[in-house]
Amino acid sequence: MRSLDDMAHEAKDKKAAIGPDIDLDTYSLESAMHADVKNLKTIPEEDIERMTLTGLDVSEEGRAGTYLQKDATAVHSGSNIDGLEIIPIKKALAELDWVRDYYWKLASVDTDKYTARVRLDLQDGYVIRVLPGKKVTLPAQACLYLEKEGFNQNVHNLIIAEEGSELHIISGCASASHVTRGLHAGVSEFYVKKNAKLSFTMIHHWAEDVVVRPRSVAIVEKGGLFLSNYISMKPVKSIQMYPTIYLVGKGAVARSYSLLVGSPGSELDVGGRIYLQAKETRAEIISRAITNGGNIMSRGDIIGEVSGVRGHLECHGLILNGGIMQAIPELKGLVDGVELSHEAAVGKIAQDEILYLMSRGLTEEEATATIVRGFLSVDIPGLPAPLKAEIDQAVELSQKDVM
Amino acid sequence: MLLIEDLQVKIGNKKVLKRVNLEIRSGETHILFGPNGSGKTSLLMTIMGYPQYKVTGGKITFKGEDITYMTIDERARLGIGMSYQRPPSIQGLKTRRMVQICANNGVDVDSLAKEINFSDFLDRDINVGFSGGEIKRSELLQLMAQKPDFLLFDEPESGVDVENISLIGKTINRLLERDVHATRDKSKKQLTKERARMGLIITHTGFILDYLTADKGQVLYNGALACMGNPIEIFKQIKEVGYGECVRCVA
């Protein structure tokens, strides 16, 4: 049998199935080492500002724990709660045997050159695990920060919700304000075990010439719930991701929500794919995208493999100030008795809605902003209030760019 | 005060209003009758300022200002508000927020909603999946928050169930400040004289006449105002002999 490293070597020039191809050699792998950050409040103010935009709370009040990585270095990592483990993956691989049961068990190293790169040039990443039966109601936070110009950051994350546990994670990715160019490649593997509940909210805040290639795979066991939210509303050169979720146990549920804003020069190719592989599983993929000059490809794919499963897909796109919006919903039923549906719409803001609000006293600009905010305000059932507040804040901040 | 002089309006190439003249004095409420397609909604939408209703002649004056070519929001801020028959729904905009928008914030939405039996709808997206009657209550709630000086109602009774019809009638009555009661300082007559709120109400069923004493009735027929008089008398005529006869008899 070939080793994972062999497979990675063979795939190191393999283009991704979709999205613009990136020349990895034009990015640097040499990073300045960063010192440990004991107290998050000692981080320079301008960095805190950027990190805060992706949900990181440096006071750690109201957070169950924190992982912070700058470029290649895990600078802060720790849990404030018994039963919740937050460990840098390199340390975990060196010290904990059980990590090997999860590492590269869902994602394939030879998916494309980005997974191969993460395998061959792993810098760090986080392992977040909540122990059986432990319900952590405060969100755990993680931030992957790009500080060096032209750097290629390669991370690998493992998220494990043990049987009957509950965990909410807010994971931000941002670049420092002086960074214009960079490449972020990330592999994430999610394990939602029997009757566990995991929510994962990812907020991206990159720069105009940053390329982003996340590769995520999740598995949800019997009675488990996986809620995956993705928010990208800031300029970025190119994001391409198509995370996959396997519902393998009876009654498992997955919901995926994405809120996207495409600025001029940005190319967002974002999708979600869910396999319904066990009885009574349910899936929902909802995306709201606005382009004001960017190029957005909103994909979704639900595959029903067992009778009686249900799935719904919804891609709504608005074109505000030029740009291209493409919605590509796909459904596949492999047996009798699956119930899958989709709804896709691409359009502009309806004039009658603007006029209605103007007749209540708003100016045309205020009316447009109100409609845009409404369009991006999706009710996400099961999301704790602090995470909802983070999403609302991101939507609020995006207003200025969109208008 | 509202003064409409010789107003002509087109939608696209179609003339929808020809030479309309109308005066509503401060404190007055008028009822607008007319068969389907006679231009009633067009008249209200033109007063509100909807751009697809192109004014090709004439003039609209409100509070002494020429508003003929003002934008909708300018008119709203000047004190004109409308209850729509079929307003659009807006995804993600909570009814609660919409009511705050109407009031320009600083309003006790919950207690207002209670008055119009609409508390259960505040956290729903505005007009999304509302029934005809729910839309009417939502529209009234918005006007309660907006407090315009001149209120336009487009068939406020359509689709309202029997249970809520008197609530709608009484609320409109109150919005138009017609439910005055004598106080220690002022007589009913004096209060009525001081009233400034004005209204223009489209009705097909005449239900509103059971709840308020309107000052005048108008019949809009074929794009022109054809007769003016006591609204109860006009409504009686219409019921007995139909719009055509009604217009002929008065003209």
Boltz contact constraints between the chains, C-beta under 6 A:
constraints:
  - contact:
      token1: [A, 352]
      token2: [B, 88]
      max_distance: 6.0
  - contact:
      token1: [A, 353]
      token2: [B, 88]
      max_distance: 6.0
  - contact:
      token1: [A, 353]
      token2: [B, 90]
      max_distance: 6.0
  - contact:
      token1: [A, 355]
      token2: [B, 72]
      max_distance: 6.0
  - contact:
      token1: [A, 356]
      token2: [B, 87]
      max_distance: 6.0
  - contact:
      token1: [A, 356]
      token2: [B, 88]
      max_distance: 6.0
  - contact:
      token1: [A, 358]
      token2: [B, 72]
      max_distance: 6.0
  - contact:
      token1: [A, 358]
      token2: [B, 73]
      max_distance: 6.0
  - contact:
      token1: [A, 359]
      token2: [B, 48]
      max_distance: 6.0
  - contact:
      token1: [A, 359]
      token2: [B, 72]
      max_distance: 6.0
  - contact:
      token1: [A, 359]
      token2: [B, 76]
      max_distance: 6.0
  - contact:
      token1: [A, 359]
      token2: [B, 82]
      max_distance: 6.0
  - contact:
      token1: [A, 360]
      token2: [B, 101]
      max_distance: 6.0
  - contact:
      token1: [A, 360]
      token2: [B, 102]
      max_distance: 6.0
  - contact:
      token1: [A, 361]
      token2: [B, 76]
      max_distance: 6.0
  - contact:
      token1: [A, 361]
      token2: [B, 77]
      max_distance: 6.0
  - contact:
      token1: [A, 363]
      token2: [B, 73]
      max_distance: 6.0
  - contact:
      token1: [A, 374]
      token2: [B, 90]
      max_distance: 6.0
  - contact:
      token1: [A, 374]
      token2: [B, 91]
      max_distance: 6.0
  - contact:
      token1: [A, 374]
      token2: [B, 92]
      max_distance: 6.0
  - contact:
      token1: [A, 374]
      token2: [B, 93]
      max_distance: 6.0
  - contact:
      token1: [A, 375]
      token2: [B, 92]
      max_distance: 6.0
  - contact:
      token1: [A, 377]
      token2: [B, 92]
      max_distance: 6.0
